[in-house]
Amino acid sequence: MDFRFENKELEKLYTTGRSKKYRLPKDITEKFFARMWQIEAANDIHDLWNDKGLNFERLLNSKSSSYSMRSKLKYRLEMIVEWYNPDQSIGEFIITDISVHYA
């Protein structure tokens, strides 16, 4: 699946491995890269939903197509999905944030 970054600091983290805003522990940064590779390798949304460890889900109380997936421990990768097809199985992931879940 395709992805792009809405958040320029996350894009910088992805391209350079560093970001002033996201001073994350090394293991969290490594998991961020792993999640991005999983998104890129996915053929459709079912590849992500079927991986129960990701806890990929639509955000509650969201009127848009906002989703999140577990990065590691309490960290979540947040995104908006712009669907390419009517059955909402293939789309572009717009990465918006890494957040601390339940903080």
C-alpha positions in Angstrom: 0.0 0.0 0.0 1.1 3.6 -0.5 1.9 6.0 2.2 2.9 9.7 2.6 3.4 11.9 5.6 1.2 14.7 6.7 3.6 15.4 9.5 6.9 16.8 8.3 8.8 15.8 11.5 7.7 12.2 11.0 8.8 12.3 7.4 12.2 13.6 8.6 12.4 10.8 11.1 11.6 8.3 8.3 14.1 9.8 5.8 17.0 10.6 8.2 16.4 8.5 11.3 16.2 11.7 13.4 13.7 14.3 14.4 13.8 17.2 16.9 10.2 16.7 17.8 10.3 12.9 18.1 13.1 12.0 20.4 12.1 8.4 20.8 14.0 5.6 22.3 15.9 3.5 19.7 13.6 0.5 20.0 10.5 2.7 19.4 12.2 4.3 16.3 13.1 0.8 15.0 9.5 -0.3 15.4 8.3 2.8 13.6 10.4 1.8 10.6 9.1 -1.8 10.9 5.5 -0.5 10.8 6.1 1.6 7.8 7.6 -1.3 6.0 4.5 -3.4 6.9 2.2 -0.8 5.5 4.2 -0.6 2.3 4.3 -4.4 1.9 0.6 -4.9 2.6 -1.4 -5.9 -0.5 -4.7 -4.7 1.1 -6.1 -3.7 4.4 -6.7 -7.3 5.4 -3.0 -7.9 5.7 -2.9 -5.3 8.5 -6.2 -6.4 10.1 -5.1 -10.0 10.2 -2.0 -9.2 12.2 -3.5 -9.1 15.6 -0.3 -7.7 17.1 -0.8 -4.5 15.3 -4.2 -3.8 16.9 -5.0 -1.9 13.7 -8.3 -0.1 14.3 -10.4 2.8 13.3 -10.4 5.6 15.9 -13.6 5.9 17.9 -15.5 9.2 17.5 -13.7 9.8 14.2 -15.8 11.2 11.4 -12.9 10.8 8.9 -11.0 7.6 8.1 -8.7 7.9 11.0 -6.9 4.8 12.2 -4.1 3.7 14.5 -1.9 0.8 14.9 0.3 -0.4 17.8 4.0 0.6 17.3 5.4 -0.8 20.5 4.2 -0.9 24.1 2.2 2.3 24.6 3.1 4.0 21.4 0.6 4.2 18.5 1.1 5.2 14.9 -1.8 7.4 13.8 -3.0 7.8 10.2 -5.8 8.8 7.8 -6.6 6.4 5.0 -7.8 7.7 1.6 -9.4 4.7 0.0 -8.9 3.9 -3.7 -11.8 1.5 -4.0 -15.4 1.4 -2.9 -14.9 -1.7 -0.6 -12.2 0.2 1.3 -9.6 -2.5 1.1 -6.9 -0.5 -0.8 -5.8 3.0 -0.1 -3.1 5.5 0.7 -2.0 5.9 4.3 -1.4 9.5 5.4 0.8 9.2 8.5 -0.1 12.0 11.0 1.5 11.2 14.4 3.1 8.9 16.8 1.3 9.2 20.1 1.4 7.7 23.6 -1.7 5.6 24.0 -3.4 5.7 27.4 -1.0 8.3 28.7 
